[in-house]
Amino acid sequence: MRTQPRREKKVMDLLLEAAESLTRNKRLESARVFSHESAPVGFSLILTWDTESIPIQGSETSMLILDGVKTLGLVDHTVLVERGRGGK
């Protein structure tokens, strides 16, 4: 998501609140918020689910969050499937 500088704090607070409230969902493995290092008006909310089926449009939860933030900036929504892990 990209927003205007004057909305940066509102968007960050909203995304952090959404991530925190999602921790009650037992199928959600993680909800993480990122901001762009050199362009602080760029944000990502990454939801990681423990599920066998993935709706093409994404989770119902993600669609509700999108509806809530789309008036605050440019929103891009992507659904990715983990195919493997490396590292430690």
ZIPE-V57780 format. One record per backbone hydrogen bond with DSSP energy under -0.5 kcal/mol. NH is the residue of the N-H (numbers start at 1). CO is the residue of the C=O. If there is no record, write none. Layout:
nh:NH co:CO
nh:NH co:CO
This chain:
nh:2 co:74
nh:3 co:41
nh:4 co:72
nh:7 co:4
nh:8 co:5
nh:11 co:7
nh:12 co:8
nh:13 co:9
nh:14 co:10
nh:15 co:11
nh:16 co:12
nh:17 co:13
nh:18 co:14
nh:19 co:15
nh:20 co:16
nh:21 co:17
nh:22 co:18
nh:23 co:20
nh:24 co:21
nh:25 co:22
nh:26 co:24
nh:28 co:25
nh:29 co:27
nh:29 co:48
nh:30 co:48
nh:32 co:46
nh:34 co:44
nh:36 co:42
nh:42 co:39
nh:43 co:1
nh:44 co:34
nh:46 co:32
nh:46 co:44
nh:47 co:45
nh:48 co:30
nh:49 co:47
nh:50 co:27
nh:51 co:49
nh:58 co:55
nh:63 co:59
nh:64 co:60
nh:65 co:61
nh:66 co:62
nh:67 co:63
nh:68 co:64
nh:69 co:65
nh:70 co:66
nh:72 co:69
nh:73 co:70
nh:74 co:2
nh:80 co:78
